[in-house]
């Protein structure tokens, strides 16, 4: 039997017990994520390969590496940090573009983010929720 191996993705968290973003995906409150262009296409170890493309099924892992759900990438596009489209900041679960920007600045203190910084926005839909032990 030929079983395709899915790509994996996790959402950044400073706390290994914080699975709030995964729970937001499962609840339908989060239907997009965004990352710097230079980071989007790089893998980041056992918790994600990066470079997700529209149509791909992706297993979403919590910070402890457990599969929590599967999503289907529906759209991938480049955006500018200084002009975050409303559909992106809303799909990320923010109430404004400024809240999106402030959060990403705080989560990426080693990066210089300005209006011309390019991000990749990944839109997705929930396909399956996994049982978690």
DAGI-V698258 format. One record per residue. N is the residue number from 1. RES is the residue in one small letter. PHI is phi in whole degrees, 0 to 359 (* if undefined). PSI is psi in radians with two decimals (* if undefined). D_LAST is the distance of its C-alpha to the last C-alpha in Angstrom with 1 decimal. Layout:
# DAGI-V698258
n:N res:RES phi:PHI psi:PSI d_last:D_LAST
n:N res:RES phi:PHI psi:PSI d_last:D_LAST
This chain:
# DAGI-V698258
n:1 res:x phi:* psi:2.31 d_last:26.5
n:2 res:x phi:261 psi:1.83 d_last:26.5
n:3 res:x phi:256 psi:2.10 d_last:23.0
n:4 res:x phi:289 psi:2.41 d_last:23.5
n:5 res:x phi:271 psi:2.19 d_last:21.3
n:6 res:x phi:277 psi:2.67 d_last:20.5
n:7 res:x phi:292 psi:2.84 d_last:21.2
n:8 res:x phi:237 psi:2.71 d_last:18.6
n:9 res:x phi:213 psi:2.50 d_last:19.1
n:10 res:x phi:225 psi:2.78 d_last:17.8
n:11 res:x phi:258 psi:2.39 d_last:19.7
n:12 res:x phi:301 psi:2.43 d_last:21.6
n:13 res:x phi:205 psi:2.40 d_last:20.7
n:14 res:x phi:284 psi:-0.32 d_last:22.5
n:15 res:x phi:251 psi:2.07 d_last:19.6
n:16 res:x phi:294 psi:-0.18 d_last:16.4
n:17 res:x phi:260 psi:-0.03 d_last:14.6
n:18 res:x phi:271 psi:1.77 d_last:16.3
n:19 res:x phi:252 psi:0.42 d_last:14.3
n:20 res:x phi:298 psi:-0.64 d_last:17.0
n:21 res:x phi:290 psi:-0.65 d_last:18.5
n:22 res:x phi:296 psi:-0.75 d_last:15.3
n:23 res:x phi:297 psi:-0.60 d_last:15.1
n:24 res:x phi:295 psi:-0.66 d_last:18.9
n:25 res:x phi:297 psi:-0.84 d_last:18.5
n:26 res:x phi:298 psi:-0.64 d_last:16.2
n:27 res:x phi:280 psi:-0.13 d_last:18.7
n:28 res:x phi:85 psi:0.15 d_last:21.6
n:29 res:x phi:276 psi:-0.35 d_last:23.2
n:30 res:x phi:236 psi:2.05 d_last:23.0
n:31 res:x phi:231 psi:0.32 d_last:24.4
n:32 res:x phi:203 psi:2.79 d_last:26.0
n:33 res:x phi:214 psi:2.76 d_last:25.8
n:34 res:x phi:220 psi:2.58 d_last:28.7
n:35 res:x phi:213 psi:2.83 d_last:29.6
n:36 res:x phi:301 psi:2.52 d_last:32.9
n:37 res:x phi:307 psi:-0.83 d_last:34.5
n:38 res:x phi:295 psi:-0.42 d_last:34.7
n:39 res:x phi:267 psi:-0.48 d_last:31.0
n:40 res:x phi:300 psi:-0.66 d_last:29.8
n:41 res:x phi:267 psi:0.06 d_last:31.0
n:42 res:x phi:258 psi:2.54 d_last:29.8
n:43 res:x phi:285 psi:2.79 d_last:26.5
n:44 res:x phi:226 psi:0.80 d_last:24.6
n:45 res:x phi:89 psi:-2.69 d_last:22.8
n:46 res:x phi:293 psi:-0.27 d_last:19.4
n:47 res:x phi:261 psi:0.04 d_last:18.1
n:48 res:x phi:175 psi:2.51 d_last:20.8
n:49 res:x phi:264 psi:-0.47 d_last:24.0
n:50 res:x phi:78 psi:3.06 d_last:26.1
n:51 res:x phi:66 psi:0.63 d_last:28.8
n:52 res:x phi:291 psi:2.45 d_last:27.0
n:53 res:x phi:239 psi:2.63 d_last:29.5
n:54 res:x phi:305 psi:2.36 d_last:29.9
n:55 res:x phi:98 psi:-0.36 d_last:28.5
n:56 res:x phi:286 psi:2.52 d_last:25.7
n:57 res:x phi:270 psi:2.37 d_last:22.1
n:58 res:x phi:227 psi:2.23 d_last:19.9
n:59 res:x phi:279 psi:2.27 d_last:16.2
n:60 res:x phi:262 psi:2.17 d_last:15.3
n:61 res:x phi:254 psi:2.57 d_last:13.2
n:62 res:x phi:278 psi:3.04 d_last:12.4
n:63 res:x phi:301 psi:-0.31 d_last:14.5
n:64 res:x phi:269 psi:0.02 d_last:12.1
n:65 res:x phi:88 psi:0.17 d_last:12.2
n:66 res:x phi:272 psi:2.37 d_last:8.9
n:67 res:x phi:290 psi:2.18 d_last:10.1
n:68 res:x phi:250 psi:-0.53 d_last:10.0
n:69 res:x phi:195 psi:3.01 d_last:13.1
n:70 res:x phi:237 psi:2.39 d_last:16.3
n:71 res:x phi:240 psi:2.81 d_last:19.7
n:72 res:x phi:246 psi:2.17 d_last:23.2
n:73 res:x phi:292 psi:2.21 d_last:25.8
n:74 res:x phi:252 psi:-0.45 d_last:28.8
n:75 res:x phi:200 psi:2.43 d_last:31.2
n:76 res:x phi:230 psi:2.25 d_last:31.9
n:77 res:x phi:207 psi:2.71 d_last:34.9
n:78 res:x phi:273 psi:2.47 d_last:36.6
n:79 res:x phi:223 psi:2.82 d_last:37.5
n:80 res:x phi:259 psi:2.41 d_last:39.5
n:81 res:x phi:300 psi:-0.52 d_last:38.1
n:82 res:x phi:278 psi:-0.07 d_last:41.3
n:83 res:x phi:215 psi:1.08 d_last:40.9
n:84 res:x phi:291 psi:2.08 d_last:37.3
n:85 res:x phi:297 psi:2.55 d_last:37.5
n:86 res:x phi:302 psi:-0.69 d_last:36.4
n:87 res:x phi:294 psi:-0.42 d_last:34.0
n:88 res:x phi:282 psi:-0.91 d_last:32.1
n:89 res:x phi:295 psi:-0.59 d_last:32.0
n:90 res:x phi:292 psi:-0.76 d_last:31.0
n:91 res:x phi:292 psi:-0.42 d_last:28.3
n:92 res:x phi:280 psi:-0.19 d_last:26.9
n:93 res:x phi:95 psi:0.28 d_last:26.8
n:94 res:x phi:262 psi:2.81 d_last:30.0
n:95 res:x phi:262 psi:0.03 d_last:33.0
n:96 res:x phi:193 psi:2.86 d_last:35.6
n:97 res:x phi:295 psi:-0.66 d_last:36.4
n:98 res:x phi:298 psi:-0.73 d_last:37.3
n:99 res:x phi:296 psi:-0.71 d_last:33.8
n:100 res:x phi:302 psi:-0.87 d_last:32.3
n:101 res:x phi:297 psi:-0.81 d_last:34.9
n:102 res:x phi:300 psi:-0.75 d_last:34.5
n:103 res:x phi:296 psi:-0.78 d_last:30.7
n:104 res:x phi:291 psi:-0.58 d_last:31.1
n:105 res:x phi:296 psi:-0.78 d_last:34.0
n:106 res:x phi:295 psi:-0.63 d_last:32.0
n:107 res:x phi:280 psi:-0.24 d_last:29.0
n:108 res:x phi:232 psi:1.02 d_last:31.5
n:109 res:x phi:297 psi:-0.35 d_last:34.1
n:110 res:x phi:271 psi:-0.02 d_last:35.3
n:111 res:x phi:254 psi:2.57 d_last:36.2
n:112 res:x phi:263 psi:1.86 d_last:39.5
n:113 res:x phi:256 psi:2.12 d_last:38.7
n:114 res:x phi:229 psi:-3.13 d_last:41.8
n:115 res:x phi:302 psi:-0.50 d_last:42.8
n:116 res:x phi:269 psi:-0.04 d_last:43.3
n:117 res:x phi:294 psi:2.28 d_last:39.9
n:118 res:x phi:268 psi:2.35 d_last:38.2
n:119 res:x phi:243 psi:2.83 d_last:34.6
n:120 res:x phi:247 psi:2.23 d_last:32.7
n:121 res:x phi:259 psi:2.24 d_last:30.9
n:122 res:x phi:250 psi:2.01 d_last:28.1
n:123 res:x phi:264 psi:2.54 d_last:27.8
n:124 res:x phi:208 psi:2.91 d_last:24.9
n:125 res:x phi:232 psi:2.58 d_last:23.5
n:126 res:x phi:286 psi:2.30 d_last:20.0
n:127 res:x phi:252 psi:-0.74 d_last:19.5
n:128 res:x phi:206 psi:2.49 d_last:15.9
n:129 res:x phi:257 psi:2.31 d_last:12.8
n:130 res:x phi:268 psi:2.63 d_last:9.6
n:131 res:x phi:285 psi:2.37 d_last:6.6
n:132 res:x phi:244 psi:2.25 d_last:3.8
n:133 res:x phi:274 psi:* d_last:0.0
